[in-house]
């Protein structure tokens, strides 16, 4: 595929786009980096050639070259990003937009931030289509500065990154990109508020290794490993937990995001600790269970600490020297909730610092062959499993055990047949969190323990 040489007209058009984009961003007071100012979005079609990423079969010599087909897969999670824009025009999307007064959801910035590659019009190339949904450049970065050269000699991984390609092989970078929509960011259209959920938007979930596996469009062959490195699923999962904690605390502290009027932004709290069936009867039915790691008054809405719990588990296993500091900061954060927002924000900052330190340590650490087994045992052990008193944390826990079991299979430590035999135990744990109204903490802890013991027997 030869390099495309722009005509004078095309060059002038791109220069006008750049000038307009610069003027727009300056008017908005943007502090965006220079690469963001000069990079344009070329659209999915620019990647879709049959000699690029648009083949019907994955038989390319360096990369599969059928990545577009995976991205467009209509019947599996692999194609979820390509379906994101179309979801806005469905019944649920229309109802949510009507309730919130957003007008057409397919044109509403509050929706498009995560349901499409949404960026100023001045930065869009001729082949860009908003209806493509979450396209290639949402994750890999605006491509105008590297699309014509990233595949050709003498391009290198370093030169591509310098031109603006995003280093998704870096766990913290990948987590940050995913969290922009799978938790939220300060950018417009990147936060699912409690109002949106009240209008019908589903709660956002995130687990970096599992989601990466569902979206993986490449093979980790010798060439991939040489250019980047072999994916360590435990590291990827662990860094994802740390970055999720850091992101949630960062947003929680922001004025206009962490609060809504006189109320806290309830998005940050565990929905189902309050939103369970309410009924008046002679015998009470508790919808709140005391959690040993949360020193809060009985019945106080708890901060959604699903990632905090899992990060505590992995820290005690892989970075024990930092685990006590993190757990202390987490307890102080929960305790501060009963004191005031000033105290809570100070405790939030300390917990965020501890999570950031864990993220760095986990990204650099070298995991042994027994790491996944050890983390699974910790998650289901007494010190951690007793903290699964709420629906969201329990969902995160069973996803963790599932993704770590898959990691053991990929590493060759558990056979495919043995994993299939354990699947019934995993499915029982999933069944225990099938729905929030039926959630039973004690039943879930029992199911998770059975699954973990079945996995541990193969160690």
C-alpha positions, 0 to 999 in steps of 0.5 A: 500500500503506497503512501497517499500524497495529498494534493494542494487542495487537500493540504489546504483543507487540512490546514484550514481544519487545523486553524479552525480547531486551534481557534475553537480550543483556544476559545474554550480555554483548552489546555490540551497538549500539542498532539491533541491540537494537531491530530485529526480523526480519519474515521474507521473507513481509513483503516478498512482497506483489504491490505490494512485491517479489512480482510475477511480472514485473519491471515496477515503476516504481521497483524491479523488484518481482519480487525474490522470484522471483529470490531463489527461482529454483530452477535458477540461482545467483540462488536459492542463498540461498533453497536454503541451509536445505534443503541442511542436510537433504541427504545431505552435510549429514546426514553432516557433522553426524553426523561432528561430533556436531551432531545435526540440522543443521537445528537446529544453531547451527553450521550455521544461522549461514550457512544461514539468517537466524539470530537470537534468537527474541525478535527474530522477527516472526510471519511469520518462517520459519527454513526461508526460508534466507538471507532478505532481512534477512540482507543488508538488515538487520532490517526492523522499523524500516523495512519500513513506511516505506522505500517511502513519502514522505517516506522517503529513502535516508538515513532508511532507513539511519538506521532500520537498512537496510544500505548495500549500495551501499557496497563495503566494507559489502557485502563485510563482509556477504558475508564473514560467511558467504563467509569467516567471522566471529567470530559463532557459526555463521559459521566453517567450520573445518578440522574441518567441511571434514574432515567434508565441507563444501566450501571457501568461496570469495568474489569480491565483484563476480562474486557480486554479479552472480549475486545482483543483483535490481535494474536500475541505471536512472537512478533507482538511479544517482540514489539511490546511484551506478552500480556500478564493477565494478573498484572493487567487485572490488578492495575485495572483495579488500582486505576479504577480506584484512583479514577473514582476518587479523582472524580468524587473530589471534583466540584460539579461531579462529586456533588449535585446541589445539596446532595452527593452524586449518588453514582459513587455509592453502592446502588443496591445497598439502598435500592432493594425491595421495600415492604412493611411486615411484622418481621423485618427484612434487612437490606443492609449488612454491616461490613467489617472494613467500613466503619460507618453507622448502620444504614449509611449509604456506602461508597461503592468500594468494589474495586477497593476490596479487590485491590486490597486482596491483590495488594496483600498478595503481591505487594504486602509492604504497601497493603497495610497503608492502603487498607488503613487509608480505605478505612479512614475514607469510609469513616470520614463519610460520617464527618463531613465533605471536607474530611472526606475529601482529605481522606479521599486524597490519601486513599488515591495516593495509596492506590496510585502507588499500588498501580505503579508497583503492580505494573512493574512487578514480576508475577510468579507461576502461582500468582493467580492461584494465590490471588484467587485464594485471597479473594475467597479467604476470610479476610476479604470474602467477609467484605462482600456484603453488597451486590456491586462488590460481589459482581466484581469478585466473581468476574475477578475469579473468572478472569484469573481462571482464564489466565491460568488456562492461557498460561498452561497451568490449568487445562481446558478440560479442568477449567470446564469442570470448574465452570459449574462452580463459577456459574453458581457464583454468577447465579448468586449475583444474577440480579440485585433483588435476589442477591443474598450475601451469605449465599454468594460468599458460599458459592464464591468459596466453592469456586475458589476451592475447586480452582485451588485443588488444581494448584 
